[in-house]
């Protein structure tokens, strides 16, 4: 067997040469979010005339997603496991598709060949002394895609952090290696307004010392973190975390000392943020990265005592049904890990799941708490799963509540401009309200 350095040299090629391994009709799975292999995607798009009907499977594209341009429709078709700003219009216009799935079950789609992976385009760190590269900031479904693919094309980027955990791939498992040094894609810091601050305070009131947190991205999660500066011994077990946690880590609020699973360690499956975040996780043995079928599995999540999940919603109806991924008939985002963590936190000892969102949309013209969900909407989290609902007007604890009690609790945290309308609708529906 060749020494790994010899094998590495033998597999080394240009991005332009590597993407010739992609053939018309292939299913190509692309590394997720900040793990997106920019050099490989650029070369693939530049070679688009060589392809017909190549299916691109991806979740959140942070890059340009040029394969989604209308003029590329003959060459590429996107199959989104989650949609973002670069891809939702293409799906709405019929130039792409969306495949529903709980996040923790996506690796199973690849492993069991429910979705056969022809080519995996991944981005990894430079190899260590034993020939192992790290998936860095993106294990999620990326690792299972690479392990299931017929062809693995890897962008080796010396700016990709080396992360610990189940985070490694040996160069012997790669078919083409492309060296390309590029800054990782970054996520701008969100702006926290008055509404987000009020929501953050309400969520913070629900979080006890010693809690383990799952947080998403955006203004509300960061606002929640800003109200935890007096909390002690918090931990992180989250599908992802971003820059918002760093200040609390430096302040000593987050130290993972009270965790009942992976005590002392930050656990995540992908990361999105700034260069500061990527520097923090680089070769940090306290940060453990695992595939999403481990991190997001409800049975794993539930092993964290005082597990708190915080997620968002587009609409919640008076029964407590949560719409988090569609606006009417339009697929806006995806299921993601919301239900994974809602169920995991609910099963945990002293666990809490929180759905937090502003009470209105459309510059105050549209209530997010509604009598019934919009026609065409998909319910992400069922009324049976829901626990706490939070808006800037307060907290509604729906667990153990009747339908009438749920409606009253939700109306009490709706925007005042819509409470009369919601009350009238509740009276029509539930009688003797």
DOTORTOR-746233 format. One line per 10 residues: number of its first residue (from 1); for each residue x, y, z of C-alpha. Coordinates in steps of 0.05 Angstrom, whole numbers, always signed. Example, Ala and Ser with C-alpha at 12.3 -4.5 7.8 and 13.67 -1.06 7.14 Angstrom:
% DOTORTOR-746233
1) +246 -90 +156  +273 -21 +143 .
***
This chain:
% DOTORTOR-746233
1) +0 +0 +0  +25 +69 -18  +44 +115 +39  -10 +166 +49  +34 +224 +24  +46 +187 -41  -28 +172 -48  -44 +244 -33  +2 +268 -88  -26 +217 -137 .
11) -98 +242 -124  -80 +315 -127  -111 +352 -186  -142 +418 -206  -214 +435 -191  -228 +437 -266  -201 +367 -275  -237 +340 -213  -307 +362 -233  -301 +322 -297 .
21) -316 +262 -253  -388 +289 -251  -431 +259 -306  -499 +278 -333  -556 +251 -291  -512 +245 -228  -537 +263 -159  -485 +309 -127  -488 +322 -52  -453 +386 -31 .
31) -421 +401 +36  -466 +442 +81  -467 +516 +98  -398 +543 +118  -369 +476 +96  -389 +490 +24  -330 +475 -22  -329 +541 -60  -273 +524 -108  -307 +459 -130 .
41) -375 +491 -140  -343 +548 -181  -308 +497 -226  -372 +455 -233  -413 +516 -254  -359 +537 -304  -362 +467 -333  -439 +468 -337  -442 +457 -412  -415 +386 -401 .
51) -475 +366 -359  -548 +353 -366  -597 +340 -310  -547 +338 -253  -584 +338 -187  -552 +382 -133  -571 +361 -62  -557 +413 -9  -586 +444 +54  -565 +516 +69 .
61) -523 +548 +14  -482 +606 +41  -447 +618 -25  -472 +645 -91  -510 +581 -112  -498 +599 -184  -523 +531 -206  -592 +557 -188  -592 +612 -240  -650 +605 -290 .
71) -603 +595 -349  -574 +534 -314  -640 +497 -312  -620 +448 -367  -556 +430 -332  -572 +430 -257  -633 +418 -215  -632 +433 -141  -661 +385 -90  -663 +423 -25 .
81) -665 +388 +42  -674 +458 +71  -683 +522 +32  -650 +590 +38  -651 +657 +4  -612 +631 -55  -656 +571 -69  -728 +583 -47  -747 +623 -109  -721 +568 -155 .
91) -765 +516 -119  -825 +563 -121  -815 +573 -196  -809 +498 -209  -734 +499 -224  -719 +459 -162  -749 +412 -111  -754 +405 -36  -749 +339 +2  -780 +339 +72 .
101) -740 +303 +126  -723 +309 +199  -651 +333 +201  -627 +274 +243  -654 +225 +190  -620 +255 +129  -557 +212 +136  -602 +151 +133  -627 +173 +65  -556 +166 +39 .
111) -533 +106 +79  -593 +64 +59  -590 +89 -13  -659 +119 -10  -621 +176 -43  -562 +145 -79  -501 +191 -77  -461 +191 -141  -413 +247 -123  -398 +282 -57 .
121) -366 +351 -61  -336 +365 +7  -287 +414 +40  -238 +390 +92  -177 +413 +132  -106 +397 +111  -85 +326 +131  -51 +311 +197  +11 +268 +205  -30 +205 +194 .
131) -67 +227 +131  -132 +246 +165  -169 +309 +146  -224 +340 +188  -293 +358 +163  -284 +420 +206  -347 +462 +211  -394 +415 +174  -406 +342 +193  -482 +341 +194 .
141) -501 +302 +131  -435 +317 +97  -398 +259 +129  -451 +207 +112  -455 +233 +41  -380 +224 +32  -382 +154 +63  -439 +135 +16  -414 +166 -49  -388 +131 -110 .
151) -339 +189 -120  -312 +236 -67  -281 +301 -89  -249 +340 -32  -227 +412 -29  -169 +412 +20  -169 +482 +51  -115 +502 +100  -164 +553 +128  -214 +500 +149 .
161) -210 +489 +224  -190 +421 +250  -246 +399 +296  -249 +341 +345  -301 +287 +355  -323 +240 +299  -296 +290 +249  -245 +255 +206  -236 +226 +137  -173 +192 +112 .
171) -145 +214 +45  -152 +141 +22  -227 +152 +21  -221 +210 -28  -219 +201 -104  -197 +272 -123  -161 +322 -79  -161 +396 -97  -118 +443 -56  -151 +511 -51 .
181) -139 +560 +5  -200 +604 +17  -231 +640 +76  -292 +603 +100  -360 +633 +86  -382 +675 +144  -450 +693 +174  -462 +767 +189  -479 +783 +261  -554 +796 +269 .
191) -585 +861 +292  -623 +856 +357  -683 +903 +363  -731 +919 +418  -778 +862 +401  -722 +811 +399  -696 +836 +466  -764 +827 +499  -769 +757 +471  -698 +743 +494 .
201) -715 +764 +565  -776 +719 +569  -735 +660 +543  -680 +676 +592  -729 +673 +649  -745 +601 +631  -671 +579 +631  -644 +554 +697  -573 +548 +721  -542 +484 +696 .
211) -585 +480 +633  -559 +452 +567  -579 +495 +508  -597 +485 +436  -598 +551 +398  -609 +568 +325  -583 +628 +287  -609 +699 +283  -629 +757 +327  -674 +719 +375 .
221) -622 +666 +396  -570 +720 +405  -620 +762 +444  -633 +702 +490  -559 +695 +502  -554 +768 +522  -601 +754 +581  -560 +696 +608  -503 +736 +637  -524 +720 +708 .
231) -535 +646 +695  -486 +593 +718  -458 +528 +690  -494 +528 +624  -477 +478 +569  -483 +470 +494  -512 +411 +457  -539 +441 +393  -543 +424 +319  -503 +488 +311 .
241) -478 +548 +348  -452 +616 +326  -415 +676 +353  -468 +692 +404  -442 +639 +452  -370 +664 +453  -382 +723 +500  -417 +677 +550  -360 +627 +545  -309 +682 +559 .
251) -353 +707 +616  -356 +637 +647  -431 +629 +641  -423 +571 +591  -374 +519 +616  -411 +453 +605  -395 +432 +676  -466 +410 +693  -480 +370 +630  -501 +299 +639 .
261) -476 +278 +570  -407 +298 +545  -393 +337 +608  -344 +394 +597  -353 +393 +521  -390 +435 +469  -427 +389 +422  -452 +409 +352  -459 +381 +282  -445 +445 +242 .
271) -421 +516 +254  -436 +582 +221  -408 +649 +242  -348 +694 +237  -273 +682 +233  -272 +690 +309  -317 +629 +317  -276 +588 +269  -212 +606 +307  -245 +586 +373 .
281) -262 +515 +349  -197 +503 +312  -161 +444 +346  -202 +457 +409  -210 +390 +446  -269 +418 +485  -310 +424 +420  -337 +358 +395  -367 +354 +326  -410 +293 +308 .
291) -456 +275 +250  -528 +299 +255  -556 +229 +264  -521 +230 +332  -525 +302 +354  -598 +312 +334  -625 +243 +352  -680 +255 +403  -656 +196 +445  -586 +228 +449 .
301) -613 +298 +463  -657 +270 +519  -596 +247 +557  -581 +319 +574  -615 +338 +639  -646 +408 +638  -643 +408 +562  -673 +472 +533  -688 +478 +459  -704 +546 +428 .
311) -732 +549 +358  -775 +596 +317  -840 +597 +278  -875 +632 +221  -945 +618 +248  -977 +585 +308  -1052 +570 +309  -1098 +571 +369  -1089 +496 +380  -1013 +504 +384 .
321) -995 +477 +316  -928 +507 +294  -915 +526 +221  -840 +539 +216  -822 +526 +143  -876 +549 +95  -913 +614 +80  -978 +587 +52  -961 +544 -8  -889 +571 -12 .
331) -834 +529 +18  -793 +580 +55  -741 +540 +93  -746 +468 +119  -760 +422 +177  -688 +425 +199  -675 +404 +270  -734 +437 +304  -774 +373 +316  -711 +334 +334 .
341) -697 +381 +391  -769 +395 +412  -778 +320 +423  -709 +309 +453  -718 +367 +503  -788 +344 +520  -762 +274 +537  -704 +300 +578  -707 +304 +654  -731 +374 +671 .
351) -726 +392 +597  -762 +450 +563  -776 +465 +490  -789 +537 +470  -817 +564 +405  -802 +639 +403  -821 +690 +351  -847 +763 +342  -922 +769 +348  -931 +803 +281 .
361) -903 +804 +211  -911 +849 +151  -894 +913 +189  -948 +898 +241  -1003 +882 +191  -1003 +806 +200  -1011 +767 +265  -966 +706 +271  -1015 +676 +321  -1075 +656 +278 .
371) -1143 +622 +284  -1123 +570 +232  -1059 +562 +193  -1057 +590 +122  -1081 +545 +66  -1023 +504 +39  -981 +511 +102  -943 +451 +129  -946 +439 +204  -874 +429 +228 .
381) -885 +416 +302  -951 +384 +322  -996 +410 +377  -979 +347 +416  -905 +364 +417  -909 +438 +434  -890 +463 +503  -874 +537 +512  -894 +591 +461  -860 +659 +471 .
391) -871 +727 +439  -852 +796 +461  -917 +797 +501  -902 +738 +545  -899 +663 +554  -954 +612 +540  -944 +543 +572  -988 +497 +530  -969 +430 +561  -1030 +397 +593 .
401) -1077 +452 +569  -1145 +439 +537  -1158 +469 +468  -1196 +527 +500  -1141 +539 +551  -1089 +538 +496  -1128 +589 +456  -1134 +636 +516  -1060 +629 +532  -1039 +644 +460 .
411) -1087 +703 +454  -1056 +733 +516  -987 +736 +482  -1013 +758 +413  -1005 +829 +391  -1060 +872 +424  -1085 +895 +355  -1106 +823 +339  -1132 +797 +406  -1205 +816 +394 .
421) -1206 +782 +326  -1173 +720 +355  -1222 +719 +413  -1282 +722 +366  -1253 +665 +323  -1241 +624 +386  -1312 +634 +408  -1338 +610 +341  -1294 +549 +343  -1294 +527 +415 .
431) -1363 +552 +438  -1371 +573 +511  -1302 +605 +506 .
***
